[in-house]
Amino acid sequence: MSRAKPKKDPGRRSRAGADLGLRYLSVAYVVRKTVDDQMIASGLSLSRAKVLQVLEREGPLRQASLAKSLRLAPRSVTQSIEGLERSGLVERRPDPDDQRCKLVLLTPKGHATLTTGMEAGQRVLRSIFGALEPDRQADLDILLTDIEAAQDGYGRSPKGHNGGVI
């Protein structure tokens, strides 16, 4: 006995897409929280790691440039930098090109802490996504690429999945 095909309902597809999108957000939140918890246990939160990753990748930066790279408000970066500086993970030095400005740079302790934190986060991700068969991983990669492309029109396109930021 064959099932009758339901009549096409354009609203049904958008409702299903919204439900799937909410599920995706929920799963992504739990994965992100799990990664963050494990990174914090190793000494570095995910948000702090992102700041350190930019400094490791780009070298010393003015705070305004750092804020731009992170897509954050400058005041948010200032608060983050102050905390990282108190922890000895970054330092601020005068910019040799403009003494009125400060450059933020990664300290050796910051580099070591970043390495440890990233290893903790990557262990979690390997455990979660490594549980998927290789063909399912490939399927997920294709779907994520499609989702990235679909969101381009909203002005918050990610920097790409190879950006190194957990």
Contacts in CASP RR format, 6 or more apart in sequence:
PFRMAT RR
TARGET T0000
AUTHOR 0000-0000-0000
METHOD contacts of the structure
MODEL  1
MSRAKPKKDPGRRSRAGADLGLRYLSVAYVVRKTVDDQMIASGLSLSRAK
VLQVLEREGPLRQASLAKSLRLAPRSVTQSIEGLERSGLVERRPDPDDQR
CKLVLLTPKGHATLTTGMEAGQRVLRSIFGALEPDRQADLDILLTDIEAA
QDGYGRSPKGHNGGVI
6 12 0 8 1.000
24 147 0 8 1.000
31 125 0 8 1.000
31 128 0 8 1.000
32 46 0 8 1.000
34 124 0 8 1.000
34 128 0 8 1.000
35 46 0 8 1.000
35 121 0 8 1.000
35 124 0 8 1.000
35 125 0 8 1.000
35 166 0 8 1.000
36 45 0 8 1.000
36 46 0 8 1.000
36 47 0 8 1.000
38 120 0 8 1.000
38 121 0 8 1.000
38 123 0 8 1.000
38 124 0 8 1.000
39 45 0 8 1.000
39 46 0 8 1.000
39 49 0 8 1.000
39 117 0 8 1.000
39 118 0 8 1.000
39 120 0 8 1.000
39 121 0 8 1.000
39 166 0 8 1.000
41 120 0 8 1.000
42 116 0 8 1.000
42 117 0 8 1.000
42 119 0 8 1.000
42 120 0 8 1.000
42 121 0 8 1.000
43 113 0 8 1.000
43 116 0 8 1.000
43 117 0 8 1.000
44 52 0 8 1.000
44 113 0 8 1.000
44 114 0 8 1.000
44 116 0 8 1.000
44 117 0 8 1.000
46 166 0 8 1.000
47 80 0 8 1.000
48 80 0 8 1.000
48 84 0 8 1.000
48 89 0 8 1.000
49 114 0 8 1.000
49 117 0 8 1.000
49 118 0 8 1.000
49 165 0 8 1.000
49 166 0 8 1.000
50 70 0 8 1.000
50 165 0 8 1.000
51 66 0 8 1.000
51 70 0 8 1.000
51 77 0 8 1.000
51 80 0 8 1.000
51 81 0 8 1.000
51 84 0 8 1.000
51 90 0 8 1.000
52 84 0 8 1.000
52 89 0 8 1.000
52 90 0 8 1.000
52 106 0 8 1.000
52 110 0 8 1.000
52 111 0 8 1.000
52 113 0 8 1.000
52 114 0 8 1.000
53 114 0 8 1.000
53 118 0 8 1.000
53 164 0 8 1.000
53 165 0 8 1.000
54 61 0 8 1.000
54 66 0 8 1.000
54 69 0 8 1.000
54 70 0 8 1.000
55 61 0 8 1.000
55 66 0 8 1.000
55 90 0 8 1.000
55 104 0 8 1.000
55 105 0 8 1.000
55 106 0 8 1.000
56 106 0 8 1.000
56 111 0 8 1.000
56 114 0 8 1.000
58 65 0 8 1.000
58 69 0 8 1.000
59 105 0 8 1.000
59 106 0 8 1.000
60 93 0 8 1.000
60 103 0 8 1.000
60 104 0 8 1.000
60 105 0 8 1.000
61 69 0 8 1.000
61 103 0 8 1.000
61 104 0 8 1.000
61 105 0 8 1.000
62 95 0 8 1.000
62 101 0 8 1.000
62 102 0 8 1.000
62 103 0 8 1.000
62 104 0 8 1.000
63 74 0 8 1.000
63 77 0 8 1.000
63 78 0 8 1.000
63 81 0 8 1.000
63 102 0 8 1.000
63 104 0 8 1.000
64 74 0 8 1.000
66 77 0 8 1.000
66 81 0 8 1.000
66 104 0 8 1.000
67 73 0 8 1.000
67 74 0 8 1.000
67 76 0 8 1.000
67 77 0 8 1.000
70 77 0 8 1.000
81 90 0 8 1.000
81 92 0 8 1.000
81 104 0 8 1.000
84 90 0 8 1.000
84 110 0 8 1.000
85 91 0 8 1.000
85 92 0 8 1.000
87 113 0 8 1.000
88 107 0 8 1.000
88 109 0 8 1.000
88 110 0 8 1.000
89 106 0 8 1.000
89 107 0 8 1.000
89 109 0 8 1.000
89 110 0 8 1.000
89 113 0 8 1.000
89 114 0 8 1.000
90 104 0 8 1.000
90 105 0 8 1.000
90 106 0 8 1.000
90 107 0 8 1.000
90 110 0 8 1.000
91 104 0 8 1.000
91 105 0 8 1.000
91 107 0 8 1.000
92 102 0 8 1.000
92 103 0 8 1.000
92 104 0 8 1.000
92 105 0 8 1.000
93 102 0 8 1.000
93 103 0 8 1.000
93 105 0 8 1.000
94 101 0 8 1.000
94 102 0 8 1.000
94 103 0 8 1.000
95 101 0 8 1.000
95 102 0 8 1.000
95 103 0 8 1.000
106 114 0 8 1.000
118 166 0 8 1.000
121 166 0 8 1.000
122 166 0 8 1.000
125 166 0 8 1.000
129 137 0 8 1.000
129 140 0 8 1.000
130 137 0 8 1.000
132 140 0 8 1.000
141 161 0 8 1.000
144 161 0 8 1.000
145 161 0 8 1.000
148 157 0 8 1.000
148 158 0 8 1.000
148 160 0 8 1.000
148 161 0 8 1.000
151 157 0 8 1.000
159 165 0 8 1.000
END
